[in-house]
Amino acid sequence: MKWRLLLFCLFVLKGVEAQTLQLRLSHAVKGVPMVLGNTTYLNAAGDTFNITLFKYYLSNFSLTDTTGRIVRTASGCFLVSEDSVASKMISLKLPEGHYNSISFQIGVDSLLNCSGAQSGALDPLYGMFWTWNSGYIMAKLEGASPSSQLPGHRIEFHIGGYRAPHITQRMVTLPLPQTLVISGSGASNLSLVGDAYSWFQGISFRQLAGFMTPGTPADRIADNYQHMFSIHQK
């Protein structure tokens, strides 16, 4: 925290103000825009399914500039939910510069998991907290599939776990298709797409239709959803 404060002070002393990078998130399933409810999708195993809930945490944002310098933002955790337009708009503050990649974490840091329920985006009100012992749900997908053997043919994947051997936070680094220039001329924009199709690579709902505890199945899906994001070019 001390180095972040020092860096901020240096910006102020040099007359450099932090600029805004606006992240715009959208969701899809195998490239098709996600629609909650009765829209039917097909996973890699050939199971049809729909999605009624899709949400996850993003945190620890940083960008790498063209000199290789990593610039971390001071922003905290963000809860992104498909049913909330506002949650899919994330504002980050950065110094002016030329950037060629962005990194972030899917999930909540271990320290916050060990600290019990928090406030803001981490408020248990949002249904993303188990207990102080099990911590936060990093990501959640719910819906239904005819292949599911659960009551009502439900599919319910609540991905959590922050202690070894079951750790489900995942870091994502995405190269930018072109240099992103952050300047004082106005807010810059970057569009990210999260594709839920990646969650179920190698998984059939006939054998696995859901779970709500840390464990090997959650680790497996976390490895999958680490690859769900891409940069959308207009």
N, C-alpha and C positions, 0 to 999 in steps of 0.2 A: 504493500500500500504506500510505503514511503517513496519508492521510486516513481509511482504514478503521480503522487502529489508534486514531486520535484519536476517531473516532465511537464505537468500542467503549468507550474510556476514559470518554467523556462519559456513556454509558449506565450504566456502573458507578458513576460519581460521583453520578449522580442517583438511584441505587437502582433503575434499570430493567434488568431481566434480559431477555435474548433469549428469545423464545418459539418454539415449534416449529410449522411448517406442514408437514403430511404430504401429499405429492403421491402420488396413486394413479394409475398409468398402466395403460391397457388398449388393446388393438389390435383393429381391425376391418377388413373389406373391404366397402366400400359399405354400411356400417351393420351388417353381419353379423359377429358375433364371430369373430376370427381363430382358426383351429385349424391347427396345423402338421401337414403330412402329406398325406393323400389328399383333403381337402376341396377341392372344385372351386369356383372363382370365375370371374367374367366381367369382362374389362376393357372400357373404352369402345369399343375397336375390334372387339369381338365375339370376342376370343380367350379360350378357357378356360385356366385355369392353377391350379396349387396353389403353396403356399408351404412350404418346409422350413426356412428360416432368415430371421429378421428381427431386425436389431439396429441401433443408432445411438447416437451420443453427444449428450448434452445438457450445456450449460455456460452460464456467465454469466447466472445467474438474477437478476432484479430484480422488484420490485413497485412500483407507483405508488399513493400514497395519495390520499385524497379532496381533499387540498390541492394535488395536483400534484407532490408531492415524490417523487423516485425513490429507493428504498431497495434497494441492492445487497446480496446475500448474499455471505458469504465462502466459500461452497461451491465446489468445483472441478468437474471433469468427471465425468459419470456415464455409464456404459455400460449402456444399456437393451436387454434381449434378451427376445424373446417366450417363450423356453424357460426363463426364470429369474424366478420369482415375486419373489424378493428384489430383483432389479434394477428392478422396476417399482414400488418403494416408495422415494421420495426424500424425505429430511428436510431442511428448510431452516430456518435460524435467522433470526428477524426481531424487531424491536422491536414492542411493542404499538402497534396503530394500526388504522385503517380503510382498506382497500385496494380499488381498483376495477379494476386490471388487472395482468396478469403478463406478463413478457417473458423470453425465454431464447434461446439460440443452439443450433441443430442443427449439431453439429460441434465441432471442436477449434481453438482460437486459433492464428494463424500463428506466434506465438512458440514454442509447444510443438511445432508441426510442424517448426520450424527447429532444435530442440534434440535431435533424434534420439529414440530410443525412451525412454519414461518408465516409471514404475512404477505400481502401483495399477491403477485402471481403464484406464490407458493402457499397460499392459504388453503387449508384442507377443504374449504367450501367448494373448491373446484373438482373435488373427487379424485385428486391425483396423489393422495398421501395415505399410506397404509398405517404404519405405527413407527415410533422412534426406532424400533429394532429392525424393521424391514425397509423403512424410509419411503422415498418418493417413487411413484410410478413414472418412469422416464417417458413412456409413450403408451398410447392406448388405441386399440382399434376394435370396434364391435360391429356386428351385423348378423347376417343369417346365410346359411347355405343348405341346400337339400342334402348335401353329403355329410353334414354334421350329425353326430349321434347325441348331442346335447339336447335337453328339453327345448322344444320350439325351434329346433335346428339352428340354435344360436351359434355364432362364433364370437369368442370373447378373449382377446389377447391383451393382457395388462403386463407390460414389460417393466420389470424393476429388478433391483439388486445392486448394491454398491460395495459389498464386501467380498473378498476372495473366498471361494473360487468363482463366485457368480457376480460379475461386474458388468453392468449393461450400459454405462455411459460410453459413448463412442465419439471420437473426434473425426471431423470431416474437413478436408481441404479441397477447394475447387479452384483450378486455374481459371482466370478470367479470359474470355475469348479475345478481348482487346483491352489495352491499358485503360484503367479507370482513373480519370482525372478528378481529384477533389480540389475545388477552388472556391474562392469567395464569391463567385458569380451566381451562386444559387445552389439548392439542394441537388445532389446527384442521386440517381436511381439505379437499382439493381434488382432484377427479377429472378427469383428462385422457384423451381418447381420440385415438389416432393411427390414422388410416384410410389403409391402404396403397393404396386405390383411386386416390387422388390422384396417386400416383407416375407413372402411365402415361396421363395425359391427353394425347391427341394422338399416342400411340405404339402401334404394332402389333408384336407379337412376330414377325410374318412378316418385317418389315424390320429390327427391332432386338430381339435376344433377350438381349443382354448386352454388357458391357465391363468392364475392370478397370484402366483408366488414366484420368488426368485428360483432359479434352477437352470438346468441345461437347456430346456426348450426356449427359455427367455434369452439365454446367451446366444442361441442360434439365430433367433429372429433379430436380435441387436446387431449381430454380424451382417445380417441381410440389410437392415434398414440404414446401416452406415452408408450404403450406396444409393439411397433413394433420391438424393438431391442432384440437380443439374442447374446450370445457368440458362435462363431463357433469353434468347436474342430476338429482339423485335425486328 
